[in-house]
Amino acid sequence: MEALAASNHGHATAYGDDPWTAAAERDFAELFDHDVVTLMVWNGTGANVLALGSALSPAGAVVCTDCAHINVDETGAPERLLGSKLMDLPAHAGKLTPDQVRSLRHNLGVVHHVQPSVLSITQSTEWGTLYSPSEIAALCDVAHEMGMRVHLDGARIANATAALGGTRETLRSFTRDAGVDIVSFGGTKNGMMYGEAVVFLDRDLARSAGYTRKQFTQLPSKVRYISAQFSALLSNDLWIDNARHANDMARRLHDTVRGHDAFDVGSEPEVNSLFPAFSPAVATDHIEALREWSFFYDWDPPQRQVRWMTAWDTTPDDISAFRVGIDHFLP
Ligand SMILES: Cc1ncc(COP(=O)(O)O)c(C=O)c1O
């Protein structure tokens, strides 16, 4: 908020031709230690659609997991805006394997089939799991061998960075060094008021991206307010500190609720999400009363599984209060 207020002085040229955006672009180049092109956008769905649209070939399809945000939580935006098929493959703990990607090879060059064109993976995954840098490198190798490009949905890239080592080198190890071509870099989930960035590690893919961003209504006139927030988040690696805190709070929540009779909370979280499954003995009304008091999403309704998230601003007191709420609403 201080960065927002600080950037709210005087006139600036619109549409990103301003000093705050130039500074944020330099910050991203330093962060990745690479000659990247960075475009600020309003939200994560827009970031993903812009990234995918910049990398798809004609008749190209996006390969992703069946649980990918682009597949299940974007209201079909990629299909509608890109006119492309999503080829969703069954996820294993939220992840894909190189063999799964390889299994699509038979489509290549066949005029009757969509052409696997972009591999989109999520880090950390929708299931709160992590790809290791070598797992991502192996996926990138197969994808590139097949002529595909690789997009990484990093709505929670900071949580992954914090969990895998917590340095800028960590980030580079599973993006630039692994061979990822484009990153959707999350801001909102990590403390920004709004805004995400699309970071093109392969500059060639950004050739038409400026136009595409505008067509997809993702070009804010006052880009400076997103840029200023990103510079604040990236300076002194606040982005990693915020995410480390969110991850620590998830572990604390896990410790606080583990062993409760009403649900199986699962194993210790790697990042900032828990996926408890309520026992059949718990009345639905009680779960709904808990949800009414403190909102959470369903995850796998047939399994009575839900998702509890912690964030950069979760406090130990929030967690103690949630435990009190559990004991109150799930007697
Ligand atoms: C994996 C993932 N990608 C992208 C997004 C971005 O979504 P939004 O369009 O709401 O900013 C989210 C938000 O939940 C997400 O979890």
The ligand as a Gaussian input file, in Angstrom:
#p B3LYP/6-31G(d) Opt

LIG

0 1
 C       -3.098000     -22.095000      -9.993000
 C       -3.789000     -20.777000     -10.193000
 N       -3.576000     -20.089000     -11.324000
 C       -4.131000     -18.887000     -11.527000
 C       -4.951000     -18.304000     -10.587000
 C       -5.457000     -16.911000     -10.850000
 O       -6.741000     -16.660000     -10.810000
 P       -7.419000     -15.224000     -10.920000
 O       -7.842000     -15.067000     -12.346000
 O       -8.542000     -15.324000      -9.980000
 O       -6.428000     -14.151000     -10.532000
 C       -5.234000     -19.009000      -9.401000
 C       -6.180000     -18.451000      -8.398000
 O       -6.794000     -19.149000      -7.631000
 C       -4.634000     -20.270000      -9.198000
 O       -4.854000     -20.971000      -8.078000

